[in-house]
Amino acid sequence: MDDPRLYLALDQGGHASRAIVFDAAGQSVASAEHPISTQRNGVDLVEHVADEVASSIKHVLNDVQAALGSRRMAHVVAVGLATQRSSIVCWNKRTGAPLSPVISWQDTRAAARLAGWVSRRAAIHQTTGMFPSAHYGASKLAWCVEHIDAVKCAADAGELACGPLASFLAVQLCGPQAAVVDPANAGRTLLWSIANGDWDDALLSEFSLQRSWLPRCVSTVGDFGPVEALPGHPPLRAINGDQSAALFADGIPKSGDIFLNAGTGAFIQHPRSERPQGVERLPVSVVLKDQQRVIYAVEGTINGAAAALDWVAEVEGLEHWQASAARWLDEVRSPPLFVNGIGGLGSPFWVSPLASRFIGEGAGPARWVAAVESIVFLARANLDEVRASAQVTTRLVISGGLAMMDGFCQRVANLCAMVVVRPANKEATARGIACLLRPGYYWEASPTGAAADTLFTPKTDRLLEGRYAAWREQIQRIVEQN
């Protein structure tokens, strides 16, 4: 391959920060990973130490340089950053020092702030593309201003900056001038107007937040400043949410394709070239904005994916469940039903908080399989909403940690009646943010002998369909009671 250019992707997730360097064909040539800790207090408070997250980014940058070597490192021409979209942090505008923890997207400590907003759901959705939810950033930012003394003091001194985690990390990488935010991360604050591409003054006022505290709204792709920790200071040229970035792993997504990224949470996305209309129960995001185009996505949100599996494993005493997952999915034929309230019941039902519970006989591995099937059921429920608003193909592209389980992928294919494609390249988020650094957002031809994608063809599974029907009845009762 004649093109020597390399592209460095930073993927900051809930368990670790990663740096992966890709060549012009989208092949990984070096990588590094550094874990981060998570502090939990009950089901509502989930946070990370901001300094630790920032430090983890510096660690992976140092480690990937060592892995790549100085000669090849000189070929890195741009850096991209992907983060969890609804995680927020406050920092000092002048020094960049954090003033709050990173409050995770999973955190719902400020849910009371949104009490009584049910009647305004349609209006909020029209303005922001989102629905009122404590998972999003607005209520958490307001909570920080009200409850953290360092944040209050910085606000009084005119030195407060706050917003999505992506903005804080951009400042750590490039300095204070990089206090910017892309559409995908801005949208998850519940403060951003999807029509105007900027902060909405009425919503800022609702949460007693000042525009001057928030980062500047920009496009997904631009020149956000030099990355000072890397030799040659290549520019930070793309910022996106992790789920949004995953859509671009193989370039501009194909019209009609459905994407399911299943990690800590799971998200179904259907890209659209125009702003979707008539979508009443699903979020609408801007996943890419540049000088030529805006790409939207209709999304389905499943708050408890791997997080739900971890919860069930802990409750049932199933240590190291990953080693047994394939066998359990193959052997358990009649699991109970699981009402998956981990993180609250997301789209299209929107019930939060919700106590998780099992319905029917079974324990241990059977309950774990029930949790897996709850994710499949939620995917189907969201997919039906997407299908009601647009034509889709029979192809679903799956990625994320749970996509490594064949039994999960086959259940998705069977229940959704779609061919499920698991790409050979597993790094959807990192590869997607790196692809946005490429001219035209496409990769050169892959080398001969590259691994093939894995296909899961749908099969009739009456038992699974029966459990889904019974699960829908249970969920409908819950929705009616709320």
LINCOR-V246541 format. One record per residue. RES is the residue in three letters. PSI is psi in degrees with one decimal (* if undefined). BURIAL is 1 if it has 24 or more other C-alpha atoms within 12 Angstrom, else 0. Layout:
# LINCOR-V246541
RES|PSI|BURIAL  RES|PSI|BURIAL
This chain:
# LINCOR-V246541
MET|130.8|0  ASP|-24.8|0  ASP|113.1|0  PRO|-3.4|0  ARG|143.4|1  LEU|153.7|1  TYR|126.4|1  LEU|121.8|1  ALA|131.2|1  LEU|122.3|1  ASP|102.9|1  GLN|112.2|1  GLY|-175.3|1  GLY|-19.5|1  HIS|-21.6|1  ALA|161.8|1  SER|141.0|1  ARG|147.6|1  ALA|128.0|1  ILE|130.9|1  VAL|128.9|1  PHE|147.0|1  ASP|-174.6|1  ALA|-14.3|1  ALA|4.5|1  GLY|20.5|1  GLN|137.0|1  SER|130.5|1  VAL|-13.1|1  ALA|149.2|1  SER|160.5|1  ALA|151.6|1  GLU|141.6|1  HIS|125.9|1  PRO|156.5|1  ILE|154.8|1  SER|158.9|1  THR|130.9|1  GLN|127.3|0  ARG|139.6|0  ASN|96.1|0  GLY|-153.2|0  VAL|-11.4|1  ASP|-34.0|1  LEU|117.6|1  VAL|119.5|1  GLU|166.3|1  HIS|155.4|1  VAL|120.7|1  ALA|-43.1|1  ASP|-35.7|1  GLU|-40.1|1  VAL|-46.4|1  ALA|-42.0|1  SER|-36.4|1  SER|-33.8|1  ILE|-41.7|1  LYS|-38.2|1  HIS|-48.6|1  VAL|-31.6|1  LEU|-42.8|1  ASN|-43.7|1  ASP|-37.9|1  VAL|-30.4|1  GLN|-43.3|1  ALA|-39.1|0  ALA|-36.1|0  LEU|-36.9|1  GLY|149.5|0  SER|-34.3|0  ARG|-46.8|0  ARG|-28.8|1  MET|-29.1|1  ALA|-16.8|0  HIS|-3.0|1  VAL|116.1|1  VAL|-15.0|1  ALA|159.2|1  VAL|141.6|1  GLY|150.9|1  LEU|125.9|1  ALA|136.8|1  THR|168.9|1  GLN|129.3|1  ARG|-36.3|1  SER|6.5|1  SER|138.2|1  ILE|164.2|1  VAL|154.6|1  CYS|144.0|1  TRP|167.9|1  ASN|123.5|1  LYS|-32.0|1  ARG|-43.3|0  THR|-20.3|0  GLY|-0.8|1  ALA|137.0|1  PRO|146.1|1  LEU|-8.3|1  SER|167.0|1  PRO|168.4|1  VAL|111.7|1  ILE|116.6|1  SER|156.0|1  TRP|-25.4|1  GLN|-15.9|1  ASP|134.2|1  THR|33.1|1  ARG|-26.3|1  ALA|26.4|1  ALA|-32.4|1  ALA|-26.0|0  ARG|-23.5|1  LEU|6.6|1  ALA|133.6|0  GLY|4.1|0  TRP|1.1|0  VAL|-40.6|0  SER|-13.4|0  ARG|9.1|0  ARG|-46.5|1  ALA|-40.7|0  ALA|-42.3|0  ILE|-40.7|1  HIS|-39.8|1  GLN|-39.1|1  THR|-46.6|1  THR|-18.1|1  GLY|-10.0|1  MET|176.9|1  PHE|152.8|1  PRO|123.0|1  SER|138.4|1  ALA|-10.1|1  HIS|-29.9|1  TYR|169.6|1  GLY|-28.0|1  ALA|-52.2|1  SER|-31.3|1  LYS|-39.0|1  LEU|-43.4|1  ALA|-38.6|1  TRP|-42.4|1  CYS|-44.0|1  VAL|-33.7|1  GLU|-27.2|0  HIS|-13.5|0  ILE|116.9|0  ASP|-41.2|0  ALA|-34.1|1  VAL|-43.2|1  LYS|-45.2|1  CYS|-42.1|0  ALA|-37.5|1  ALA|-43.9|1  ASP|-33.1|0  ALA|-1.0|0  GLY|24.6|0  GLU|13.7|1  LEU|133.0|1  ALA|142.9|1  CYS|159.7|1  GLY|-161.6|1  PRO|152.5|1  LEU|-36.1|1  ALA|-39.1|1  SER|-42.2|1  PHE|-44.2|1  LEU|-33.8|1  ALA|-38.8|1  VAL|-41.1|1  GLN|-33.8|1  LEU|-39.1|1  CYS|-7.7|1  GLY|172.6|1  PRO|-28.7|1  GLN|-13.5|1  ALA|23.0|1  ALA|77.1|1  VAL|165.1|1  VAL|136.7|1  ASP|168.6|1  PRO|-38.8|1  ALA|-44.2|1  ASN|-38.3|1  ALA|-39.5|1  GLY|-30.2|1  ARG|8.0|1  THR|-17.7|1  LEU|21.9|1  LEU|0.0|1  TRP|132.6|1  SER|119.1|1  ILE|-25.6|1  ALA|-39.7|0  ASN|-16.9|0  GLY|30.0|1  ASP|172.0|1  TRP|142.8|1  ASP|119.1|1  ASP|-37.3|0  ALA|-40.5|0  LEU|-36.4|1  LEU|-43.4|1  SER|-39.1|0  GLU|-37.2|0  PHE|9.5|1  SER|42.3|0  LEU|145.7|1  GLN|139.4|1  ARG|-35.7|1  SER|-18.2|0  TRP|-23.5|1  LEU|154.3|1  PRO|160.4|1  ARG|132.9|1  CYS|127.5|1  VAL|-179.8|1  SER|171.7|1  THR|-38.4|1  VAL|132.2|1  GLY|-160.5|1  ASP|101.7|1  PHE|5.2|1  GLY|161.2|1  PRO|141.0|1  VAL|105.5|1  GLU|-23.0|0  ALA|-5.4|1  LEU|143.7|1  PRO|138.6|0  GLY|-8.5|0  HIS|59.5|0  PRO|151.3|1  PRO|148.2|1  LEU|113.6|1  ARG|-5.6|1  ALA|135.5|1  ILE|132.9|1  ASN|165.3|1  GLY|157.7|1  ASP|-46.1|1  GLN|-39.3|1  SER|-43.0|1  ALA|-35.6|1  ALA|-26.5|1  LEU|-23.5|1  PHE|18.0|1  ALA|-33.9|1  ASP|23.1|1  GLY|-164.0|1  ILE|126.1|1  PRO|147.4|1  LYS|141.8|0  SER|131.2|1  GLY|-18.5|1  ASP|147.9|1  ILE|142.0|1  PHE|135.6|1  LEU|114.5|1  ASN|115.1|1  ALA|103.8|1  GLY|-128.2|1  THR|-46.8|1  GLY|175.4|1  ALA|147.6|1  PHE|127.4|1  ILE|134.9|1  GLN|138.2|1  HIS|105.0|1  PRO|145.9|1  ARG|144.6|1  SER|-14.4|1  GLU|156.1|0  ARG|123.5|1  PRO|142.2|1  GLN|152.2|0  GLY|14.9|0  VAL|106.3|1  GLU|-23.2|1  ARG|4.2|1  LEU|146.0|1  PRO|153.4|1  VAL|126.5|1  SER|156.8|1  VAL|116.8|1  VAL|-15.6|1  LEU|130.6|1  LYS|126.8|1  ASP|-164.0|1  GLN|-19.4|0  GLN|-25.7|0  ARG|163.6|0  VAL|128.1|1  ILE|127.1|1  TYR|169.2|1  ALA|134.2|1  VAL|131.8|1  GLU|148.5|1  GLY|135.3|1  THR|121.5|1  ILE|105.3|1  ASN|-36.5|1  GLY|95.0|1  ALA|-101.8|1  ALA|-31.6|1  ALA|-36.9|1  ALA|-39.3|1  LEU|-40.0|1  ASP|-41.2|1  TRP|-47.2|1  VAL|-41.4|1  ALA|-39.1|1  GLU|-44.8|0  VAL|-38.3|0  GLU|-1.6|0  GLY|35.4|0  LEU|82.6|1  GLU|145.9|0  HIS|48.0|0  TRP|-24.4|1  GLN|-34.2|0  ALA|-22.7|0  SER|-3.9|0  ALA|-47.8|1  ALA|-42.8|1  ARG|-43.9|0  TRP|-43.3|1  LEU|-27.9|1  ASP|-35.8|0  GLU|-32.5|0  VAL|113.1|1  ARG|-30.3|0  SER|71.2|1  PRO|161.0|1  PRO|-177.6|1  LEU|148.6|1  PHE|120.8|1  VAL|105.2|1  ASN|95.0|1  GLY|14.4|1  ILE|115.9|1  GLY|5.6|1  GLY|152.6|1  LEU|114.2|1  GLY|-147.5|1  SER|153.8|1  PRO|17.7|1  PHE|-38.1|1  TRP|64.2|1  VAL|114.1|1  SER|135.4|1  PRO|164.8|1  LEU|126.6|1  ALA|126.6|0  SER|147.5|1  ARG|158.7|1  PHE|147.9|1  ILE|117.6|1  GLY|175.1|0  GLU|152.7|0  GLY|148.1|0  ALA|172.5|1  GLY|-123.9|1  PRO|-34.9|1  ALA|-40.3|1  ARG|-35.1|1  TRP|-43.3|1  VAL|-36.9|1  ALA|-38.2|1  ALA|-40.4|1  VAL|-46.0|1  GLU|-28.5|1  SER|-34.4|1  ILE|-41.3|1  VAL|-41.9|1  PHE|-42.3|1  LEU|-36.4|1  ALA|-43.9|1  ARG|-43.0|1  ALA|-41.3|1  ASN|-38.6|1  LEU|-38.8|1  ASP|-36.9|1  GLU|-41.5|1  VAL|-44.8|1  ARG|-30.4|1  ALA|-18.2|0  SER|-6.9|0  ALA|159.3|1  GLN|132.5|0  VAL|159.4|1  THR|-176.8|0  THR|22.1|1  ARG|128.8|1  LEU|122.0|1  VAL|123.4|1  ILE|141.8|1  SER|178.8|1  GLY|170.5|1  GLY|-39.9|1  LEU|-20.3|1  ALA|-13.5|1  MET|-10.7|1  MET|111.8|1  ASP|-39.2|1  GLY|-34.3|1  PHE|-48.4|1  CYS|-41.8|1  GLN|-37.9|1  ARG|-40.0|1  VAL|-46.3|1  ALA|-45.1|1  ASN|-48.1|1  LEU|-33.0|1  CYS|-5.8|1  ALA|46.3|1  MET|147.5|1  VAL|124.3|1  VAL|125.3|1  VAL|120.3|1  ARG|106.0|1  PRO|148.3|1  ALA|-37.2|1  ASN|114.9|1  LYS|-14.7|1  GLU|69.8|1  ALA|-47.6|1  THR|-50.4|1  ALA|-43.4|1  ARG|-34.9|1  GLY|-44.5|1  ILE|-32.1|1  ALA|-37.4|1  CYS|-31.3|1  LEU|-8.3|1  LEU|-12.1|1  ARG|145.1|1  PRO|128.0|0  GLY|-2.4|0  TYR|47.4|1  TYR|155.9|1  TRP|154.0|1  GLU|169.8|0  ALA|138.3|0  SER|151.1|0  PRO|151.8|0  THR|137.0|0  GLY|5.2|0  ALA|147.7|0  ALA|146.2|0  ALA|155.9|0  ASP|157.4|0  THR|131.4|1  LEU|138.2|0  PHE|110.8|1  THR|134.6|1  PRO|141.8|0  LYS|151.7|0  THR|128.5|0  ASP|87.6|0  ARG|-35.3|0  LEU|-42.9|0  LEU|-41.8|1  GLU|-36.7|1  GLY|-40.6|0  ARG|-35.9|1  TYR|-42.6|1  ALA|-41.6|0  ALA|-38.4|0  TRP|-42.0|1  ARG|-37.0|1  GLU|-42.3|0  GLN|-43.6|1  ILE|-38.3|1  GLN|-38.4|0  ARG|-41.1|0  ILE|-44.0|1  VAL|-42.5|0  GLU|-32.4|0  GLN|-16.4|0  ASN|*|0
